[in-house]
């Protein structure tokens, strides 16, 4: 394939960095516009709006995480076919991915819109921010087909080592989102709904860009049969080209990964319910910290995705010994990166989270009354302190999170869809149990320690699984 990156020969570390770096840039752009969302909402609309945005985080990940997991399953299958040099197998896998995208995007959109109010009540969203949270989610969930389309096409391109096109797509989307955030929220005074519409429109622009480029890459790579190109109709014979074995393989790998992310989201929602019980200021501080945490987590997720592609291609090519070398290289690279990110969190974390929080500027009198002292300088200082304390704790244990992403990516690339799910369940139990038990002992900061315990539990399960796999293969 043109602009592809075959990882079955050469330095594993070089391949990992080559694919991960553009992916990192893409994720930075993606996080950039979520950070701009937060900053614009927090500064222009006030602490209540910032808290409302924070309560939606895990509800959005509940759907988007499932989408990422399912499309990641597409990526593993395509990477394995590509590693084995099966041109027609790559084409069939892409067609199956498109068919599954059409089905799942409709299911997720309907289910999401139906469940919004129920979940907001279950997680005990404070009354003063309930309406804003519901309004934001309705718009985001309505755009699920757009989100699914982007992740499907990006996963296919990354599976063959092409991360340039997804990077450009997300860069275009991020720039558009920033300008539209400012326009809709500040100039058009659309409130939190304006931030949601800015996100959806920006994603749509990225989808249009990636569609044209994805078709060009796949056409030039031989993924469309010669007869179809002559007829000039790429859709003719589409349904007839769906191979049952590819469909089932993508479901076998993708569905557990989607469930894995949904399990993570459910754990997050349970913790969010605890966070909501501590009031608007704690919600706002937690939200500001999570935004910076998400930005500094980007290299970890990028290395994890790259590790799955590396492992998938080498398993497909029968180069299982290279998987172990790649895993070791990934862990070394990840640990060094984690230390750097930790230094940033400790050094300037408080200054960065202050950019998300405004003194006052509540959207109306009722909201200001609901927030009580949220607009005072003392309350803003307290909110920043909550955020910074969380960041410092995360920084101490950050290498464990990076290793978690890399190990899980390796297992996914091997085609093992069960172990990541088991690790996610352990992560869920540790996060919820740790947060609720420790919150009862040491107060609200017990929520922060629950996150650390979740990393420890998941790392332990994945380490045992990987050790068993290498021992079984005699590597």
C-alpha positions, 0 to 999 in steps of 0.5 A, spaced: 500 500 500 502 507 498 504 510 504 504 504 508 509 502 514 510 494 514 513 493 521 515 485 520 522 487 519 527 492 522 528 496 529 521 495 533 523 501 536 523 505 530 517 502 527 513 504 534 516 511 534 514 512 526 507 510 527 506 513 534 508 520 533 503 522 528 498 519 532 500 523 538 500 529 534 493 527 531 491 526 539 494 532 541 489 536 536 483 532 538 485 533 545 486 541 544 479 542 541 476 538 548 481 543 552 478 549 548 471 547 549 473 546 557 476 553 557 471 557 553 465 554 557 469 555 563 471 562 562 465 564 558 459 561 562 462 560 569 463 554 574 457 551 573 457 550 566 464 547 567 461 542 572 456 540 567 461 539 561 465 535 566 459 530 568 458 528 561 465 526 560 464 519 562 457 518 558 460 521 552 466 515 553 461 510 554 459 511 547 465 513 543 469 508 547 465 503 544 466 506 537 473 506 538 474 499 541 470 496 535 473 500 530 480 498 533 478 490 532 477 492 525 484 495 525 487 488 528 484 484 522 486 489 517 493 489 520 493 481 520 491 481 513 496 486 511 502 483 514 500 476 511 500 480 504 493 478 503 491 484 498 484 481 497 483 479 504 485 487 506 479 489 501 474 484 504 476 486 511 475 493 509 468 492 506 466 488 513 468 494 517 464 499 513 458 494 513 458 494 521 459 501 522 453 502 518 449 498 523 452 499 529 452 507 528 445 507 528 444 502 534 448 507 538 445 513 536 438 511 538 440 507 544 444 514 547 439 519 545 434 514 549 438 513 555 441 520 557 436 522 562 436 516 565 443 516 566 444 523 568 439 521 574 443 515 576 449 519 577 446 524 581 447 530 577 446 536 581 439 540 579 443 546 577 447 543 572 442 538 569 439 542 564 446 544 561 448 537 561 442 534 558 442 539 552 450 538 551 449 530 550 443 530 546 447 534 540 453 529 541 449 523 541 446 525 535 452 526 531 455 518 533 454 516 526 459 521 524 464 519 530 463 512 528 465 514 520 471 517 522 474 512 527 472 506 522 476 509 516 482 512 521 483 505 524 483 502 517 489 507 514 493 506 521 492 498 520 497 499 514 501 504 517 498 510 514 497 515 520 498 521 516 491 522 513 488 521 520 493 526 523 491 531 517 484 530 518 484 531 526 488 537 525 483 540 520 477 538 525 481 541 531 482 548 528 475 548 525 472 546 532 476 552 536 474 557 531 467 555 531 467 554 539 469 561 540 464 563 534 458 559 537 459 560 545 462 567 545 459 571 539 453 567 538 451 566 545 449 559 544 451 557 551 453 550 552 449 547 546 454 552 542 460 548 544 457 541 542 455 544 535 462 546 534 464 539 535 459 535 531 460 540 525 468 540 526 468 532 526 463 532 519 469 536 516 474 531 518 470 525 515 469 529 508 476 530 508 478 522 510 473 519 506 476 522 499 483 520 501 481 513 504 478 511 497 484 514 494 489 510 498 485 503 498 484 504 490 491 505 489 493 499 493 489 494 490 483 494 495 478 495 489 478 489 484 480 491 477 473 490 474 470 495 479 474 500 477 473 499 470 465 500 471 467 506 475 462 504 481 466 502 487 459 500 491 457 495 486 457 488 489 458 491 496 454 486 500 456 480 496 463 482 497 462 481 505 466 475 507 462 471 513 469 469 516 472 476 516 465 479 519 465 474 525 473 475 526 472 483 526 466 482 531 470 477 535 475 482 536 472 488 536 466 487 540 470 485 546 474 491 545 468 495 545 465 492 551 472 493 555 471 501 554 464 501 556 466 497 562 471 502 563 466 508 562 461 504 567 466 505 572 467 512 571 460 513 571 460 510 578 466 514 580 462 520 577 456 519 581 461 519 587 464 526 585 457 529 584 455 528 591 461 532 593 458 538 590 459 543 584 466 546 586 469 539 586 466 537 580 469 543 576 476 541 580 476 534 578 474 536 570 479 541 570 484 536 572 482 530 567 483 535 561 490 536 563 491 529 565 487 527 558 492 531 554 498 528 558 495 521 557 496 522 549 503 518 548 500 512 552 494 511 548 498 512 542 503 507 544 498 502 545 495 503 539 501 502 535 503 496 539 497 493 537 498 494 530 506 492 531 503 485 534 498 484 529 502 485 523 508 480 526 503 475 528 500 475 521 507 474 518 509 469 523 514 473 526 512 472 533 519 473 536 519 480 534 513 481 538 517 480 545 522 485 542 517 490 540 513 490 547 520 491 551 522 497 546 515 500 547 515 499 555 522 503 555 519 508 550 513 509 554 516 509 561 521 515 559 515 519 556 511 518 563 516 521 567 517 527 562 509 527 563 509 527 570 514 532 571 509 537 567 504 535 571 508 537 578 511 543 575 506 547 571 499 543 573 496 548 577 497 554 572 494 550 566 488 548 570 487 555 572 486 557 565 479 553 565 476 556 571 473 563 571 471 568 577 463 569 576 460 569 569 454 565 571 450 565 565 444 567 569 441 569 576 439 562 578 445 559 576 449 563 580 444 562 586 445 555 585 453 555 585 453 560 591 460 562 593 462 558 586 464 565 583 468 568 589 476 568 589 476 563 595 472 558 591 476 558 585 482 557 589 479 551 592 477 548 585 484 549 583 487 546 589 483 540 588 485 539 581 492 540 582 492 535 588 489 530 583 495 531 578 500 530 583 498 524 585 497 521 578 504 524 576 507 519 581 504 513 578 504 515 571 509 510 568 504 504 571 498 507 566 503 508 560 505 500 561 498 499 562 496 501 555 502 498 551 501 491 554 494 492 553 495 494 546 500 488 545 495 483 547 490 486 542 494 485 537 495 478 538 488 477 537 486 475 544 480 479 546 478 476 552 484 478 557 483 485 555 476 485 557 478 481 564 483 486 565 478 492 564 473 488 569 479 488 574 480 495 573 473 497 574 472 493 580 478 497 583 476 504 581 469 503 584 471 499 590 477 503 591 473 510 590 467 508 595 471 505 600 477 510 601 472 516 600 468 513 606 475 513 610 479 519 608 474 523 604 473 526 597 480 524 595 479 517 596 476 518 589 483 519 586 486 513 590 481 509 586 484 511 580 491 509 582 488 502 584 485 501 578 492 501 574 495 497 579 490 491 578 489 492 570 497 491 570 497 485 574 492 481 570 496 483 563 503 482 566 500 475 567 497 474 561 503 476 557 508 472 561 503 466 559 503 467 552 510 468 551 512 462 555 507 458 551 510 460 544 517 458 547 519 465 546 
